[in-house]
């Protein structure tokens, strides 16, 4: 329940990330890599503002939101925990999704593929398993792996974006 609510709430962020990719492609095609870069940073900022609001709502009011979708007393605590914990990664998620999508807009599909394989498959899944099985966190440990992975993906995405190799792609 918590993940479904979260995914629904961040749909506009995916739209912004796609817009960043489009802006990168258009500006690189117009031989304006500096404008492409500025577009990505601005889109990332707008995405941060949006997801910060979403995070505040989910951190402050998770129980009433979860109760809109279920009245099962065994599910509600998990949904509340999920919304709170996952929302702590919203700021990183906002930048990460924009950075990774901007590589696609530049015609570089290899970089986002590798970032996502590393971030999700080689980091998030093992961390979720370890935190949920080998600590007392249980399900909260699995939820915590999400913002941890999103933060890692955002940091890697920003580092790779700042290197600027994507600017040399021919569109």
Phi and psi in radians as a Rosetta constraint file:
Dihedral C 1 N 2 CA 2 C 2 CIRCULARHARMONIC -1.073 0.35
Dihedral N 2 CA 2 C 2 N 3 CIRCULARHARMONIC -0.768 0.35
Dihedral C 2 N 3 CA 3 C 3 CIRCULARHARMONIC -1.152 0.35
Dihedral N 3 CA 3 C 3 N 4 CIRCULARHARMONIC -0.711 0.35
Dihedral C 3 N 4 CA 4 C 4 CIRCULARHARMONIC -1.126 0.35
Dihedral N 4 CA 4 C 4 N 5 CIRCULARHARMONIC -0.713 0.35
Dihedral C 4 N 5 CA 5 C 5 CIRCULARHARMONIC -1.102 0.35
Dihedral N 5 CA 5 C 5 N 6 CIRCULARHARMONIC -0.790 0.35
Dihedral C 5 N 6 CA 6 C 6 CIRCULARHARMONIC -1.064 0.35
Dihedral N 6 CA 6 C 6 N 7 CIRCULARHARMONIC -0.829 0.35
Dihedral C 6 N 7 CA 7 C 7 CIRCULARHARMONIC -1.056 0.35
Dihedral N 7 CA 7 C 7 N 8 CIRCULARHARMONIC -0.756 0.35
Dihedral C 7 N 8 CA 8 C 8 CIRCULARHARMONIC -1.070 0.35
Dihedral N 8 CA 8 C 8 N 9 CIRCULARHARMONIC -0.728 0.35
Dihedral C 8 N 9 CA 9 C 9 CIRCULARHARMONIC -1.206 0.35
Dihedral N 9 CA 9 C 9 N 10 CIRCULARHARMONIC -0.489 0.35
Dihedral C 9 N 10 CA 10 C 10 CIRCULARHARMONIC -1.670 0.35
Dihedral N 10 CA 10 C 10 N 11 CIRCULARHARMONIC 0.107 0.35
Dihedral C 10 N 11 CA 11 C 11 CIRCULARHARMONIC -0.941 0.35
Dihedral N 11 CA 11 C 11 N 12 CIRCULARHARMONIC -0.726 0.35
Dihedral C 11 N 12 CA 12 C 12 CIRCULARHARMONIC -1.063 0.35
Dihedral N 12 CA 12 C 12 N 13 CIRCULARHARMONIC -0.532 0.35
Dihedral C 12 N 13 CA 13 C 13 CIRCULARHARMONIC -1.135 0.35
Dihedral N 13 CA 13 C 13 N 14 CIRCULARHARMONIC -0.673 0.35
Dihedral C 13 N 14 CA 14 C 14 CIRCULARHARMONIC -1.108 0.35
Dihedral N 14 CA 14 C 14 N 15 CIRCULARHARMONIC -0.658 0.35
Dihedral C 14 N 15 CA 15 C 15 CIRCULARHARMONIC -1.083 0.35
Dihedral N 15 CA 15 C 15 N 16 CIRCULARHARMONIC -0.740 0.35
Dihedral C 15 N 16 CA 16 C 16 CIRCULARHARMONIC -1.118 0.35
Dihedral N 16 CA 16 C 16 N 17 CIRCULARHARMONIC -0.708 0.35
Dihedral C 16 N 17 CA 17 C 17 CIRCULARHARMONIC -1.117 0.35
Dihedral N 17 CA 17 C 17 N 18 CIRCULARHARMONIC -0.687 0.35
Dihedral C 17 N 18 CA 18 C 18 CIRCULARHARMONIC -1.158 0.35
Dihedral N 18 CA 18 C 18 N 19 CIRCULARHARMONIC -0.664 0.35
Dihedral C 18 N 19 CA 19 C 19 CIRCULARHARMONIC -1.083 0.35
Dihedral N 19 CA 19 C 19 N 20 CIRCULARHARMONIC -0.700 0.35
Dihedral C 19 N 20 CA 20 C 20 CIRCULARHARMONIC -1.066 0.35
Dihedral N 20 CA 20 C 20 N 21 CIRCULARHARMONIC -0.743 0.35
Dihedral C 20 N 21 CA 21 C 21 CIRCULARHARMONIC -1.073 0.35
Dihedral N 21 CA 21 C 21 N 22 CIRCULARHARMONIC -0.749 0.35
Dihedral C 21 N 22 CA 22 C 22 CIRCULARHARMONIC -1.107 0.35
Dihedral N 22 CA 22 C 22 N 23 CIRCULARHARMONIC -0.758 0.35
Dihedral C 22 N 23 CA 23 C 23 CIRCULARHARMONIC -1.101 0.35
Dihedral N 23 CA 23 C 23 N 24 CIRCULARHARMONIC -0.676 0.35
Dihedral C 23 N 24 CA 24 C 24 CIRCULARHARMONIC -1.094 0.35
Dihedral N 24 CA 24 C 24 N 25 CIRCULARHARMONIC -0.850 0.35
Dihedral C 24 N 25 CA 25 C 25 CIRCULARHARMONIC -1.061 0.35
Dihedral N 25 CA 25 C 25 N 26 CIRCULARHARMONIC -0.771 0.35
Dihedral C 25 N 26 CA 26 C 26 CIRCULARHARMONIC -1.118 0.35
Dihedral N 26 CA 26 C 26 N 27 CIRCULARHARMONIC -0.793 0.35
Dihedral C 26 N 27 CA 27 C 27 CIRCULARHARMONIC -1.259 0.35
Dihedral N 27 CA 27 C 27 N 28 CIRCULARHARMONIC -0.626 0.35
Dihedral C 27 N 28 CA 28 C 28 CIRCULARHARMONIC -1.169 0.35
Dihedral N 28 CA 28 C 28 N 29 CIRCULARHARMONIC -0.682 0.35
Dihedral C 28 N 29 CA 29 C 29 CIRCULARHARMONIC -1.103 0.35
Dihedral N 29 CA 29 C 29 N 30 CIRCULARHARMONIC -0.525 0.35
Dihedral C 29 N 30 CA 30 C 30 CIRCULARHARMONIC -1.546 0.35
Dihedral N 30 CA 30 C 30 N 31 CIRCULARHARMONIC 0.165 0.35
Dihedral C 30 N 31 CA 31 C 31 CIRCULARHARMONIC 1.081 0.35
Dihedral N 31 CA 31 C 31 N 32 CIRCULARHARMONIC 0.668 0.35
Dihedral C 31 N 32 CA 32 C 32 CIRCULARHARMONIC -2.220 0.35
Dihedral N 32 CA 32 C 32 N 33 CIRCULARHARMONIC 1.194 0.35
Dihedral C 32 N 33 CA 33 C 33 CIRCULARHARMONIC -1.114 0.35
Dihedral N 33 CA 33 C 33 N 34 CIRCULARHARMONIC -0.542 0.35
Dihedral C 33 N 34 CA 34 C 34 CIRCULARHARMONIC -1.170 0.35
Dihedral N 34 CA 34 C 34 N 35 CIRCULARHARMONIC -0.667 0.35
Dihedral C 34 N 35 CA 35 C 35 CIRCULARHARMONIC -1.201 0.35
Dihedral N 35 CA 35 C 35 N 36 CIRCULARHARMONIC -0.614 0.35
Dihedral C 35 N 36 CA 36 C 36 CIRCULARHARMONIC -1.075 0.35
Dihedral N 36 CA 36 C 36 N 37 CIRCULARHARMONIC -0.804 0.35
Dihedral C 36 N 37 CA 37 C 37 CIRCULARHARMONIC -1.098 0.35
Dihedral N 37 CA 37 C 37 N 38 CIRCULARHARMONIC -0.785 0.35
Dihedral C 37 N 38 CA 38 C 38 CIRCULARHARMONIC -1.062 0.35
Dihedral N 38 CA 38 C 38 N 39 CIRCULARHARMONIC -0.674 0.35
Dihedral C 38 N 39 CA 39 C 39 CIRCULARHARMONIC -1.064 0.35
Dihedral N 39 CA 39 C 39 N 40 CIRCULARHARMONIC -0.720 0.35
Dihedral C 39 N 40 CA 40 C 40 CIRCULARHARMONIC -1.159 0.35
Dihedral N 40 CA 40 C 40 N 41 CIRCULARHARMONIC -0.789 0.35
Dihedral C 40 N 41 CA 41 C 41 CIRCULARHARMONIC -1.126 0.35
Dihedral N 41 CA 41 C 41 N 42 CIRCULARHARMONIC -0.690 0.35
Dihedral C 41 N 42 CA 42 C 42 CIRCULARHARMONIC -1.156 0.35
Dihedral N 42 CA 42 C 42 N 43 CIRCULARHARMONIC -0.763 0.35
Dihedral C 42 N 43 CA 43 C 43 CIRCULARHARMONIC -1.102 0.35
Dihedral N 43 CA 43 C 43 N 44 CIRCULARHARMONIC -0.713 0.35
Dihedral C 43 N 44 CA 44 C 44 CIRCULARHARMONIC -1.049 0.35
Dihedral N 44 CA 44 C 44 N 45 CIRCULARHARMONIC -0.729 0.35
Dihedral C 44 N 45 CA 45 C 45 CIRCULARHARMONIC -1.097 0.35
Dihedral N 45 CA 45 C 45 N 46 CIRCULARHARMONIC -0.807 0.35
Dihedral C 45 N 46 CA 46 C 46 CIRCULARHARMONIC -1.092 0.35
Dihedral N 46 CA 46 C 46 N 47 CIRCULARHARMONIC -0.648 0.35
Dihedral C 46 N 47 CA 47 C 47 CIRCULARHARMONIC -1.156 0.35
Dihedral N 47 CA 47 C 47 N 48 CIRCULARHARMONIC -0.686 0.35
Dihedral C 47 N 48 CA 48 C 48 CIRCULARHARMONIC -1.088 0.35
Dihedral N 48 CA 48 C 48 N 49 CIRCULARHARMONIC -0.785 0.35
Dihedral C 48 N 49 CA 49 C 49 CIRCULARHARMONIC -1.038 0.35
Dihedral N 49 CA 49 C 49 N 50 CIRCULARHARMONIC -0.837 0.35
Dihedral C 49 N 50 CA 50 C 50 CIRCULARHARMONIC -1.057 0.35
Dihedral N 50 CA 50 C 50 N 51 CIRCULARHARMONIC -0.883 0.35
Dihedral C 50 N 51 CA 51 C 51 CIRCULARHARMONIC -1.252 0.35
Dihedral N 51 CA 51 C 51 N 52 CIRCULARHARMONIC -0.382 0.35
Dihedral C 51 N 52 CA 52 C 52 CIRCULARHARMONIC -1.165 0.35
Dihedral N 52 CA 52 C 52 N 53 CIRCULARHARMONIC -0.716 0.35
Dihedral C 52 N 53 CA 53 C 53 CIRCULARHARMONIC -1.119 0.35
Dihedral N 53 CA 53 C 53 N 54 CIRCULARHARMONIC -0.797 0.35
Dihedral C 53 N 54 CA 54 C 54 CIRCULARHARMONIC -1.024 0.35
Dihedral N 54 CA 54 C 54 N 55 CIRCULARHARMONIC -0.780 0.35
Dihedral C 54 N 55 CA 55 C 55 CIRCULARHARMONIC -1.065 0.35
Dihedral N 55 CA 55 C 55 N 56 CIRCULARHARMONIC -0.800 0.35
Dihedral C 55 N 56 CA 56 C 56 CIRCULARHARMONIC -1.030 0.35
Dihedral N 56 CA 56 C 56 N 57 CIRCULARHARMONIC -0.787 0.35
Dihedral C 56 N 57 CA 57 C 57 CIRCULARHARMONIC -1.090 0.35
Dihedral N 57 CA 57 C 57 N 58 CIRCULARHARMONIC -0.794 0.35
Dihedral C 57 N 58 CA 58 C 58 CIRCULARHARMONIC -1.238 0.35
Dihedral N 58 CA 58 C 58 N 59 CIRCULARHARMONIC -0.532 0.35
Dihedral C 58 N 59 CA 59 C 59 CIRCULARHARMONIC -1.355 0.35
Dihedral N 59 CA 59 C 59 N 60 CIRCULARHARMONIC -0.647 0.35
Dihedral C 59 N 60 CA 60 C 60 CIRCULARHARMONIC -1.468 0.35
Dihedral N 60 CA 60 C 60 N 61 CIRCULARHARMONIC -0.679 0.35
Dihedral C 60 N 61 CA 61 C 61 CIRCULARHARMONIC -2.146 0.35
Dihedral N 61 CA 61 C 61 N 62 CIRCULARHARMONIC 0.771 0.35
Dihedral C 61 N 62 CA 62 C 62 CIRCULARHARMONIC -1.197 0.35
Dihedral N 62 CA 62 C 62 N 63 CIRCULARHARMONIC -0.656 0.35
Dihedral C 62 N 63 CA 63 C 63 CIRCULARHARMONIC -1.141 0.35
Dihedral N 63 CA 63 C 63 N 64 CIRCULARHARMONIC -0.831 0.35
Dihedral C 63 N 64 CA 64 C 64 CIRCULARHARMONIC -1.068 0.35
Dihedral N 64 CA 64 C 64 N 65 CIRCULARHARMONIC -0.579 0.35
Dihedral C 64 N 65 CA 65 C 65 CIRCULARHARMONIC -1.193 0.35
Dihedral N 65 CA 65 C 65 N 66 CIRCULARHARMONIC -0.809 0.35
Dihedral C 65 N 66 CA 66 C 66 CIRCULARHARMONIC -1.100 0.35
Dihedral N 66 CA 66 C 66 N 67 CIRCULARHARMONIC -0.679 0.35
Dihedral C 66 N 67 CA 67 C 67 CIRCULARHARMONIC -1.136 0.35
Dihedral N 67 CA 67 C 67 N 68 CIRCULARHARMONIC -0.326 0.35
Dihedral C 67 N 68 CA 68 C 68 CIRCULARHARMONIC -1.159 0.35
Dihedral N 68 CA 68 C 68 N 69 CIRCULARHARMONIC -0.404 0.35
Dihedral C 68 N 69 CA 69 C 69 CIRCULARHARMONIC -1.943 0.35
Dihedral N 69 CA 69 C 69 N 70 CIRCULARHARMONIC -0.280 0.35
Dihedral C 69 N 70 CA 70 C 70 CIRCULARHARMONIC -2.725 0.35
Dihedral N 70 CA 70 C 70 N 71 CIRCULARHARMONIC 2.628 0.35
Dihedral C 70 N 71 CA 71 C 71 CIRCULARHARMONIC -2.072 0.35
Dihedral N 71 CA 71 C 71 N 72 CIRCULARHARMONIC 0.204 0.35
Dihedral C 71 N 72 CA 72 C 72 CIRCULARHARMONIC -1.254 0.35
Dihedral N 72 CA 72 C 72 N 73 CIRCULARHARMONIC 2.026 0.35
Dihedral C 72 N 73 CA 73 C 73 CIRCULARHARMONIC -1.127 0.35
Dihedral N 73 CA 73 C 73 N 74 CIRCULARHARMONIC -0.326 0.35
Dihedral C 73 N 74 CA 74 C 74 CIRCULARHARMONIC -1.483 0.35
Dihedral N 74 CA 74 C 74 N 75 CIRCULARHARMONIC -0.409 0.35
Dihedral C 74 N 75 CA 75 C 75 CIRCULARHARMONIC -1.551 0.35
Dihedral N 75 CA 75 C 75 N 76 CIRCULARHARMONIC -0.642 0.35
Dihedral C 75 N 76 CA 76 C 76 CIRCULARHARMONIC -0.932 0.35
Dihedral N 76 CA 76 C 76 N 77 CIRCULARHARMONIC -0.852 0.35
Dihedral C 76 N 77 CA 77 C 77 CIRCULARHARMONIC -1.057 0.35
Dihedral N 77 CA 77 C 77 N 78 CIRCULARHARMONIC -0.614 0.35
Dihedral C 77 N 78 CA 78 C 78 CIRCULARHARMONIC -1.206 0.35
Dihedral N 78 CA 78 C 78 N 79 CIRCULARHARMONIC -0.734 0.35
Dihedral C 78 N 79 CA 79 C 79 CIRCULARHARMONIC -1.102 0.35
Dihedral N 79 CA 79 C 79 N 80 CIRCULARHARMONIC -0.721 0.35
Dihedral C 79 N 80 CA 80 C 80 CIRCULARHARMONIC -1.117 0.35
Dihedral N 80 CA 80 C 80 N 81 CIRCULARHARMONIC -0.834 0.35
Dihedral C 80 N 81 CA 81 C 81 CIRCULARHARMONIC -1.064 0.35
Dihedral N 81 CA 81 C 81 N 82 CIRCULARHARMONIC -0.772 0.35
Dihedral C 81 N 82 CA 82 C 82 CIRCULARHARMONIC -1.054 0.35
Dihedral N 82 CA 82 C 82 N 83 CIRCULARHARMONIC -0.888 0.35
Dihedral C 82 N 83 CA 83 C 83 CIRCULARHARMONIC -1.033 0.35
Dihedral N 83 CA 83 C 83 N 84 CIRCULARHARMONIC -0.771 0.35
Dihedral C 83 N 84 CA 84 C 84 CIRCULARHARMONIC -1.119 0.35
Dihedral N 84 CA 84 C 84 N 85 CIRCULARHARMONIC -0.941 0.35
Dihedral C 84 N 85 CA 85 C 85 CIRCULARHARMONIC -1.134 0.35
Dihedral N 85 CA 85 C 85 N 86 CIRCULARHARMONIC -0.816 0.35
Dihedral C 85 N 86 CA 86 C 86 CIRCULARHARMONIC -1.120 0.35
Dihedral N 86 CA 86 C 86 N 87 CIRCULARHARMONIC -0.611 0.35
Dihedral C 86 N 87 CA 87 C 87 CIRCULARHARMONIC -1.155 0.35
Dihedral N 87 CA 87 C 87 N 88 CIRCULARHARMONIC -0.383 0.35
Dihedral C 87 N 88 CA 88 C 88 CIRCULARHARMONIC -1.137 0.35
Dihedral N 88 CA 88 C 88 N 89 CIRCULARHARMONIC -0.316 0.35
Dihedral C 88 N 89 CA 89 C 89 CIRCULARHARMONIC -1.662 0.35
Dihedral N 89 CA 89 C 89 N 90 CIRCULARHARMONIC 0.082 0.35
Dihedral C 89 N 90 CA 90 C 90 CIRCULARHARMONIC -1.013 0.35
Dihedral N 90 CA 90 C 90 N 91 CIRCULARHARMONIC -0.705 0.35
Dihedral C 90 N 91 CA 91 C 91 CIRCULARHARMONIC -1.152 0.35
Dihedral N 91 CA 91 C 91 N 92 CIRCULARHARMONIC -0.737 0.35
Dihedral C 91 N 92 CA 92 C 92 CIRCULARHARMONIC -1.167 0.35
Dihedral N 92 CA 92 C 92 N 93 CIRCULARHARMONIC -0.713 0.35
Dihedral C 92 N 93 CA 93 C 93 CIRCULARHARMONIC -1.065 0.35
Dihedral N 93 CA 93 C 93 N 94 CIRCULARHARMONIC -0.689 0.35
Dihedral C 93 N 94 CA 94 C 94 CIRCULARHARMONIC -1.030 0.35
Dihedral N 94 CA 94 C 94 N 95 CIRCULARHARMONIC -0.841 0.35
Dihedral C 94 N 95 CA 95 C 95 CIRCULARHARMONIC -1.282 0.35
Dihedral N 95 CA 95 C 95 N 96 CIRCULARHARMONIC -0.711 0.35
Dihedral C 95 N 96 CA 96 C 96 CIRCULARHARMONIC -1.034 0.35
Dihedral N 96 CA 96 C 96 N 97 CIRCULARHARMONIC -0.810 0.35
Dihedral C 96 N 97 CA 97 C 97 CIRCULARHARMONIC -1.183 0.35
Dihedral N 97 CA 97 C 97 N 98 CIRCULARHARMONIC -0.617 0.35
Dihedral C 97 N 98 CA 98 C 98 CIRCULARHARMONIC -1.208 0.35
Dihedral N 98 CA 98 C 98 N 99 CIRCULARHARMONIC -0.780 0.35
Dihedral C 98 N 99 CA 99 C 99 CIRCULARHARMONIC -1.075 0.35
Dihedral N 99 CA 99 C 99 N 100 CIRCULARHARMONIC -0.837 0.35
Dihedral C 99 N 100 CA 100 C 100 CIRCULARHARMONIC -1.133 0.35
Dihedral N 100 CA 100 C 100 N 101 CIRCULARHARMONIC -0.728 0.35
Dihedral C 100 N 101 CA 101 C 101 CIRCULARHARMONIC -1.153 0.35
Dihedral N 101 CA 101 C 101 N 102 CIRCULARHARMONIC -0.554 0.35
Dihedral C 101 N 102 CA 102 C 102 CIRCULARHARMONIC -1.137 0.35
Dihedral N 102 CA 102 C 102 N 103 CIRCULARHARMONIC -0.496 0.35
Dihedral C 102 N 103 CA 103 C 103 CIRCULARHARMONIC -1.122 0.35
Dihedral N 103 CA 103 C 103 N 104 CIRCULARHARMONIC -0.716 0.35
Dihedral C 103 N 104 CA 104 C 104 CIRCULARHARMONIC -1.042 0.35
Dihedral N 104 CA 104 C 104 N 105 CIRCULARHARMONIC -0.732 0.35
Dihedral C 104 N 105 CA 105 C 105 CIRCULARHARMONIC -1.101 0.35
Dihedral N 105 CA 105 C 105 N 106 CIRCULARHARMONIC -0.479 0.35
Dihedral C 105 N 106 CA 106 C 106 CIRCULARHARMONIC -1.467 0.35
Dihedral N 106 CA 106 C 106 N 107 CIRCULARHARMONIC -0.031 0.35
Dihedral C 106 N 107 CA 107 C 107 CIRCULARHARMONIC 1.546 0.35
Dihedral N 107 CA 107 C 107 N 108 CIRCULARHARMONIC 0.136 0.35
Dihedral C 107 N 108 CA 108 C 108 CIRCULARHARMONIC -1.773 0.35
Dihedral N 108 CA 108 C 108 N 109 CIRCULARHARMONIC 1.683 0.35
Dihedral C 108 N 109 CA 109 C 109 CIRCULARHARMONIC -1.618 0.35
Dihedral N 109 CA 109 C 109 N 110 CIRCULARHARMONIC -0.266 0.35
Dihedral C 109 N 110 CA 110 C 110 CIRCULARHARMONIC -1.201 0.35
Dihedral N 110 CA 110 C 110 N 111 CIRCULARHARMONIC -0.809 0.35
Dihedral C 110 N 111 CA 111 C 111 CIRCULARHARMONIC -1.026 0.35
Dihedral N 111 CA 111 C 111 N 112 CIRCULARHARMONIC -0.904 0.35
Dihedral C 111 N 112 CA 112 C 112 CIRCULARHARMONIC -1.134 0.35
Dihedral N 112 CA 112 C 112 N 113 CIRCULARHARMONIC -0.545 0.35
Dihedral C 112 N 113 CA 113 C 113 CIRCULARHARMONIC -1.096 0.35
Dihedral N 113 CA 113 C 113 N 114 CIRCULARHARMONIC -0.836 0.35
Dihedral C 113 N 114 CA 114 C 114 CIRCULARHARMONIC -1.159 0.35
Dihedral N 114 CA 114 C 114 N 115 CIRCULARHARMONIC -0.719 0.35
Dihedral C 114 N 115 CA 115 C 115 CIRCULARHARMONIC -1.053 0.35
Dihedral N 115 CA 115 C 115 N 116 CIRCULARHARMONIC -0.785 0.35
Dihedral C 115 N 116 CA 116 C 116 CIRCULARHARMONIC -1.227 0.35
Dihedral N 116 CA 116 C 116 N 117 CIRCULARHARMONIC -0.707 0.35
Dihedral C 116 N 117 CA 117 C 117 CIRCULARHARMONIC -1.051 0.35
Dihedral N 117 CA 117 C 117 N 118 CIRCULARHARMONIC -0.825 0.35
Dihedral C 117 N 118 CA 118 C 118 CIRCULARHARMONIC -1.135 0.35
Dihedral N 118 CA 118 C 118 N 119 CIRCULARHARMONIC -0.870 0.35
Dihedral C 118 N 119 CA 119 C 119 CIRCULARHARMONIC -1.157 0.35
Dihedral N 119 CA 119 C 119 N 120 CIRCULARHARMONIC -0.722 0.35
Dihedral C 119 N 120 CA 120 C 120 CIRCULARHARMONIC -1.614 0.35
Dihedral N 120 CA 120 C 120 N 121 CIRCULARHARMONIC -0.958 0.35
Dihedral C 120 N 121 CA 121 C 121 CIRCULARHARMONIC -1.332 0.35
Dihedral N 121 CA 121 C 121 N 122 CIRCULARHARMONIC -0.722 0.35
Dihedral C 121 N 122 CA 122 C 122 CIRCULARHARMONIC -1.637 0.35
Dihedral N 122 CA 122 C 122 N 123 CIRCULARHARMONIC -0.250 0.35
Dihedral C 122 N 123 CA 123 C 123 CIRCULARHARMONIC -2.019 0.35
Dihedral N 123 CA 123 C 123 N 124 CIRCULARHARMONIC -1.081 0.35
Dihedral C 123 N 124 CA 124 C 124 CIRCULARHARMONIC -1.057 0.35
Dihedral N 124 CA 124 C 124 N 125 CIRCULARHARMONIC -0.817 0.35
Dihedral C 124 N 125 CA 125 C 125 CIRCULARHARMONIC -1.118 0.35
Dihedral N 125 CA 125 C 125 N 126 CIRCULARHARMONIC -0.862 0.35
Dihedral C 125 N 126 CA 126 C 126 CIRCULARHARMONIC -1.112 0.35
Dihedral N 126 CA 126 C 126 N 127 CIRCULARHARMONIC -0.660 0.35
Dihedral C 126 N 127 CA 127 C 127 CIRCULARHARMONIC -1.160 0.35
Dihedral N 127 CA 127 C 127 N 128 CIRCULARHARMONIC -0.735 0.35
Dihedral C 127 N 128 CA 128 C 128 CIRCULARHARMONIC -1.040 0.35
Dihedral N 128 CA 128 C 128 N 129 CIRCULARHARMONIC -0.774 0.35
Dihedral C 128 N 129 CA 129 C 129 CIRCULARHARMONIC -1.099 0.35
Dihedral N 129 CA 129 C 129 N 130 CIRCULARHARMONIC -0.857 0.35
Dihedral C 129 N 130 CA 130 C 130 CIRCULARHARMONIC -1.094 0.35
Dihedral N 130 CA 130 C 130 N 131 CIRCULARHARMONIC -0.795 0.35
Dihedral C 130 N 131 CA 131 C 131 CIRCULARHARMONIC -1.193 0.35
Dihedral N 131 CA 131 C 131 N 132 CIRCULARHARMONIC -0.562 0.35
Dihedral C 131 N 132 CA 132 C 132 CIRCULARHARMONIC -1.468 0.35
Dihedral N 132 CA 132 C 132 N 133 CIRCULARHARMONIC -0.495 0.35
Dihedral C 132 N 133 CA 133 C 133 CIRCULARHARMONIC -1.731 0.35
Dihedral N 133 CA 133 C 133 N 134 CIRCULARHARMONIC -0.728 0.35
Dihedral C 133 N 134 CA 134 C 134 CIRCULARHARMONIC -1.723 0.35
Dihedral N 134 CA 134 C 134 N 135 CIRCULARHARMONIC 0.074 0.35
Dihedral C 134 N 135 CA 135 C 135 CIRCULARHARMONIC -2.218 0.35
Dihedral N 135 CA 135 C 135 N 136 CIRCULARHARMONIC 3.060 0.35
Dihedral C 135 N 136 CA 136 C 136 CIRCULARHARMONIC -1.468 0.35
Dihedral N 136 CA 136 C 136 N 137 CIRCULARHARMONIC 0.096 0.35
Dihedral C 136 N 137 CA 137 C 137 CIRCULARHARMONIC -1.267 0.35
Dihedral N 137 CA 137 C 137 N 138 CIRCULARHARMONIC -0.514 0.35
Dihedral C 137 N 138 CA 138 C 138 CIRCULARHARMONIC 1.046 0.35
Dihedral N 138 CA 138 C 138 N 139 CIRCULARHARMONIC -2.304 0.35
Dihedral C 138 N 139 CA 139 C 139 CIRCULARHARMONIC -1.069 0.35
Dihedral N 139 CA 139 C 139 N 140 CIRCULARHARMONIC -0.581 0.35
Dihedral C 139 N 140 CA 140 C 140 CIRCULARHARMONIC -1.072 0.35
Dihedral N 140 CA 140 C 140 N 141 CIRCULARHARMONIC -0.582 0.35
Dihedral C 140 N 141 CA 141 C 141 CIRCULARHARMONIC -1.120 0.35
Dihedral N 141 CA 141 C 141 N 142 CIRCULARHARMONIC -0.709 0.35
Dihedral C 141 N 142 CA 142 C 142 CIRCULARHARMONIC -1.125 0.35
Dihedral N 142 CA 142 C 142 N 143 CIRCULARHARMONIC -0.715 0.35
Dihedral C 142 N 143 CA 143 C 143 CIRCULARHARMONIC -1.124 0.35
Dihedral N 143 CA 143 C 143 N 144 CIRCULARHARMONIC -0.690 0.35
Dihedral C 143 N 144 CA 144 C 144 CIRCULARHARMONIC -1.130 0.35
Dihedral N 144 CA 144 C 144 N 145 CIRCULARHARMONIC -0.492 0.35
Dihedral C 144 N 145 CA 145 C 145 CIRCULARHARMONIC -1.110 0.35
Dihedral N 145 CA 145 C 145 N 146 CIRCULARHARMONIC -0.455 0.35
Dihedral C 145 N 146 CA 146 C 146 CIRCULARHARMONIC -1.174 0.35
Dihedral N 146 CA 146 C 146 N 147 CIRCULARHARMONIC -0.982 0.35
Dihedral C 146 N 147 CA 147 C 147 CIRCULARHARMONIC -1.148 0.35
Dihedral N 147 CA 147 C 147 N 148 CIRCULARHARMONIC -0.500 0.35
Dihedral C 147 N 148 CA 148 C 148 CIRCULARHARMONIC -1.116 0.35
Dihedral N 148 CA 148 C 148 N 149 CIRCULARHARMONIC -0.812 0.35
Dihedral C 148 N 149 CA 149 C 149 CIRCULARHARMONIC -1.157 0.35
Dihedral N 149 CA 149 C 149 N 150 CIRCULARHARMONIC -0.719 0.35
Dihedral C 149 N 150 CA 150 C 150 CIRCULARHARMONIC -1.116 0.35
Dihedral N 150 CA 150 C 150 N 151 CIRCULARHARMONIC -0.638 0.35
Dihedral C 150 N 151 CA 151 C 151 CIRCULARHARMONIC -1.156 0.35
Dihedral N 151 CA 151 C 151 N 152 CIRCULARHARMONIC -0.768 0.35
Dihedral C 151 N 152 CA 152 C 152 CIRCULARHARMONIC -1.061 0.35
Dihedral N 152 CA 152 C 152 N 153 CIRCULARHARMONIC -0.794 0.35
Dihedral C 152 N 153 CA 153 C 153 CIRCULARHARMONIC -1.082 0.35
Dihedral N 153 CA 153 C 153 N 154 CIRCULARHARMONIC -0.726 0.35
Dihedral C 153 N 154 CA 154 C 154 CIRCULARHARMONIC -1.116 0.35
Dihedral N 154 CA 154 C 154 N 155 CIRCULARHARMONIC -0.772 0.35
Dihedral C 154 N 155 CA 155 C 155 CIRCULARHARMONIC -1.105 0.35
Dihedral N 155 CA 155 C 155 N 156 CIRCULARHARMONIC -0.823 0.35
Dihedral C 155 N 156 CA 156 C 156 CIRCULARHARMONIC -1.095 0.35
Dihedral N 156 CA 156 C 156 N 157 CIRCULARHARMONIC -0.752 0.35
Dihedral C 156 N 157 CA 157 C 157 CIRCULARHARMONIC -1.053 0.35
Dihedral N 157 CA 157 C 157 N 158 CIRCULARHARMONIC -0.772 0.35
Dihedral C 157 N 158 CA 158 C 158 CIRCULARHARMONIC -1.142 0.35
Dihedral N 158 CA 158 C 158 N 159 CIRCULARHARMONIC -0.760 0.35
Dihedral C 158 N 159 CA 159 C 159 CIRCULARHARMONIC -1.047 0.35
Dihedral N 159 CA 159 C 159 N 160 CIRCULARHARMONIC -0.847 0.35
Dihedral C 159 N 160 CA 160 C 160 CIRCULARHARMONIC -1.155 0.35
Dihedral N 160 CA 160 C 160 N 161 CIRCULARHARMONIC -0.657 0.35
Dihedral C 160 N 161 CA 161 C 161 CIRCULARHARMONIC -1.128 0.35
Dihedral N 161 CA 161 C 161 N 162 CIRCULARHARMONIC -0.765 0.35
Dihedral C 161 N 162 CA 162 C 162 CIRCULARHARMONIC -1.140 0.35
Dihedral N 162 CA 162 C 162 N 163 CIRCULARHARMONIC -0.465 0.35
Dihedral C 162 N 163 CA 163 C 163 CIRCULARHARMONIC -1.104 0.35
Dihedral N 163 CA 163 C 163 N 164 CIRCULARHARMONIC -0.486 0.35
Dihedral C 163 N 164 CA 164 C 164 CIRCULARHARMONIC 1.406 0.35
Dihedral N 164 CA 164 C 164 N 165 CIRCULARHARMONIC 0.153 0.35
Dihedral C 164 N 165 CA 165 C 165 CIRCULARHARMONIC -1.061 0.35
Dihedral N 165 CA 165 C 165 N 166 CIRCULARHARMONIC -0.514 0.35
Dihedral C 165 N 166 CA 166 C 166 CIRCULARHARMONIC -1.094 0.35
Dihedral N 166 CA 166 C 166 N 167 CIRCULARHARMONIC -0.426 0.35
Dihedral C 166 N 167 CA 167 C 167 CIRCULARHARMONIC -1.188 0.35
Dihedral N 167 CA 167 C 167 N 168 CIRCULARHARMONIC -0.396 0.35
Dihedral C 167 N 168 CA 168 C 168 CIRCULARHARMONIC -1.554 0.35
Dihedral N 168 CA 168 C 168 N 169 CIRCULARHARMONIC -0.027 0.35
Dihedral C 168 N 169 CA 169 C 169 CIRCULARHARMONIC -1.212 0.35
Dihedral N 169 CA 169 C 169 N 170 CIRCULARHARMONIC 2.454 0.35
Dihedral C 169 N 170 CA 170 C 170 CIRCULARHARMONIC -1.691 0.35
Dihedral N 170 CA 170 C 170 N 171 CIRCULARHARMONIC 2.176 0.35
